[in-house]
Amino acid sequence: MKSFFRSKFFTVTVIVALCLVIVPSVFYSMGIGGVLKDAVNVVFSPVQKAFNYCTDAIDGFVSFFTEFDRISEENRALREEIASLKDRISRAEETEEMNEWLYDYLELKREHTDYKFVPATVTGGEGGNYMTVFLLDKGYAQGVRKDMPVVTDSGIVGYICEVGTTWSKAVTILEAGGAVGAYVERSGEQGVIEGNFELSEKGVCKMSYLSADADIQVGDRIVSSGYGSVYPRGLVIGTVESVEKDSVSRSLLVTVRPTADLSEIEKLMIITEYETYTEQSE
């Protein structure tokens, strides 16, 4: 302990302390304390300014991160709100589409009171832009059987060609080899709607077995006749797109575009029961 009091550090400290006490007292007793004060301010003013600058910088730094956190939280809340609104809009659109489809479905049931329907959803398909085969989500368990007609509110789609427990396949009227007994609604001219590979690429089929002088025109509506096919009478098939005469066979070459849009079908109906058309019941 004695060595501390004898050390240079202790000596210098005591001298500095005495100077800080004695020197100001002397200056003030001489009436020049203001000069000392000004001198001290001159010496310490830059230090104070630097200190204030550092303090302001630290405050600004803290404020920046505080504001950044607040903005980040607001952005997160806005993103959640936008996601929620998008979800509500999506569900509203789905509900609207379903309501429209149910309305069309009910309209079809009111128009054909003797029919029984099973609504189905398309889960897959085969073909190009215009599908020729649809995979459906209804099968034996829902009462679906082979050769049942498949339709939309716009018209005939095709018929069931294969059935599983909870699924089925439908061949459209564009598929080659298919045939539908049909007639021209305006004139009553009879014929057969047939699928064709080349025509299916264009989304159309042909009407065959028409005489060269048959009364048929572009725009005529073609309807199922109920003869010799799986389809009941009176279902819309399509409209005539072109009529040409074949000079060799002396018959008409007629193309028909289905009224059911086979490129964008998502939901349809399978007719499970209907009154079979006979010539006597016409």
Summary of the structure (lengths in Angstrom):
residues: 282
radius of gyration: 45.6
end to end distance: 130.9
largest distance: 140.3
contacts: 789
relative contact order: 0.11
helix: 40%
strand: 29%
